[in-house]
């Protein structure tokens, strides 16, 4: 269940530092009038595929997954991301409805700004438009780059790549709780769940990782790097 957070702190927010540095104080005041923050619990859907787009959404804190639901009801993870990313940008300028869904993998806070206000800023402030599109392009390049990197690897290389991505980019720790199921990992890397489970068991047997439930420890980063690169 999401809850609105009424306080407006745009003048101190990383949101402004990343994109809205080009706005003057009047624009910031207007932004506060058109913005709200919502807190989402783990498992909550932040944006749903097919819903009309009325908000521009920015992940302020937490962890989310971007995914697509297939015709047979299966979920395909596109990426997993931390702040400070724009969680609605893949669809927000490409039509009137979200083409993908976003769900919270842990308690998260999302900044939502009325889409009409963002589009109006585009017309009034070219520097803002360039800054925002630069950020959006980097996020799109990241997703495309991940997809291409994964496709070039074999099974062991794909699993190693995901474990290293979670370690380095998401949790910045050798020990972390895997935020998605084995099946979701399998969907993400284009392999079967059984193959993912078997590969993780092989890594554990070879002393590369240690696991306890959802908690994983990357014990031998060098070996995992080799597997990822050679995969």
Secondary structure, DSSP 4 states (H G I P E B T S, - for coil): --EEE----GGG-HHHHHTGGG--HHHHHHHHHHEEEEEE-TT-EEE-TTSBP-EEEEEEEEEEEEEEE-TTS-EEEEEEEESS--TTHHHHTS-SB-SSEEEEEEEEEEEEEEHHHHHHHHHH-HHHHHHHHHHHHHHHHHHHHHHHHHHTS-HHHHHHHHHHHIIIIII-SSEEE-SS-HHHHHHHHTS-HHHHHHHHHHHHHTTSEEEETTEEEES-HHHHHHHHHH-
